[in-house]
Amino acid sequence: MDIETIRTEALRKLGRNIVNFSKIEGALKYLLSIAKNEGNRQKLSDKLLGDRERINKQTLGTLVRDFYKNVLGNAIQADFPEDDPKWVSILLNISYSDQEFLKIKKQEFLGIVAERNKLIHQDLANLDTSSIEDYRKLIIYLDEQNPRLLNYLAELGEIINTHTDMIKIGLEEMRISQKQH
């Protein structure tokens, strides 16, 4: 195999994995943006936009830590001010009865951050672009990494789909309830 063929294959697989890292990051940003939204109904949309802008600037490592802290395993409680009758609180929390499983999940997500950082900041920086052997090693690494990325994407996608389905069910129940009254 010539250098151009293997380089093209390695870059294609690198691009695939980088896209998957980006999708993981996007899913975490979305989940964090919906995890805890509370405020006065008239001002809530402004708050949501501000929160989304702040979240969009965060690194993958910060997103994973915030996801673990604010979504996984913590019982989020709404803080209702007594003087605001129009206060709304929308919370997303994923709890596990097995705390050891929760710790494993945290380590797995932190592992994804470490893998991404190692790939981008070390492996690629040290890649000898004239070496067929370096490209072969990179391809093997990327092929081993991709199934893990796809598993995390599937997990996050399942959470997003479940949340979306619950909102649809809630809206349908509200519509039915309003028709009955």
Residue pairs with C-beta under 8 A, 6 or more apart in sequence:
1 132
3 130
3 132
3 135
6 132
6 135
6 136
6 139
7 129
7 135
9 135
9 139
10 135
10 138
10 139
10 142
13 138
13 139
13 142
13 143
13 146
14 124
14 138
14 142
16 142
16 146
17 119
17 142
17 145
17 146
17 149
20 146
20 149
20 150
20 153
21 60
21 112
21 116
21 149
23 153
24 60
24 112
24 149
24 152
24 153
24 156
25 60
25 63
27 153
27 156
27 157
27 160
28 60
28 63
28 64
28 67
28 156
29 52
29 55
29 56
29 58
29 63
30 160
31 67
31 71
31 92
31 156
31 159
31 160
31 163
32 55
32 63
32 66
32 67
32 70
32 71
33 48
33 51
33 52
33 55
34 90
34 92
34 163
35 70
35 71
35 76
35 91
35 92
35 93
36 70
36 76
36 89
36 90
36 91
36 92
37 44
37 47
37 48
37 51
37 88
37 89
37 90
37 91
38 44
38 78
38 79
38 87
38 88
38 89
38 90
38 91
39 47
39 87
39 88
40 84
40 86
40 87
40 88
41 86
41 87
41 88
42 86
44 88
55 63
58 66
60 112
60 113
60 116
61 110
61 113
61 117
64 109
64 110
64 112
64 113
65 110
67 109
68 105
68 106
68 109
70 76
71 92
71 93
71 94
72 94
72 95
72 96
72 102
72 105
72 106
73 94
73 95
73 96
73 99
73 102
74 93
74 95
75 93
75 95
76 91
76 92
76 93
78 89
78 91
79 89
80 87
80 89
81 87
92 163
94 159
96 102
96 105
108 152
109 152
112 148
112 149
112 152
115 145
115 148
119 141
119 145
123 138
123 141
127 134
127 135
127 138
128 134
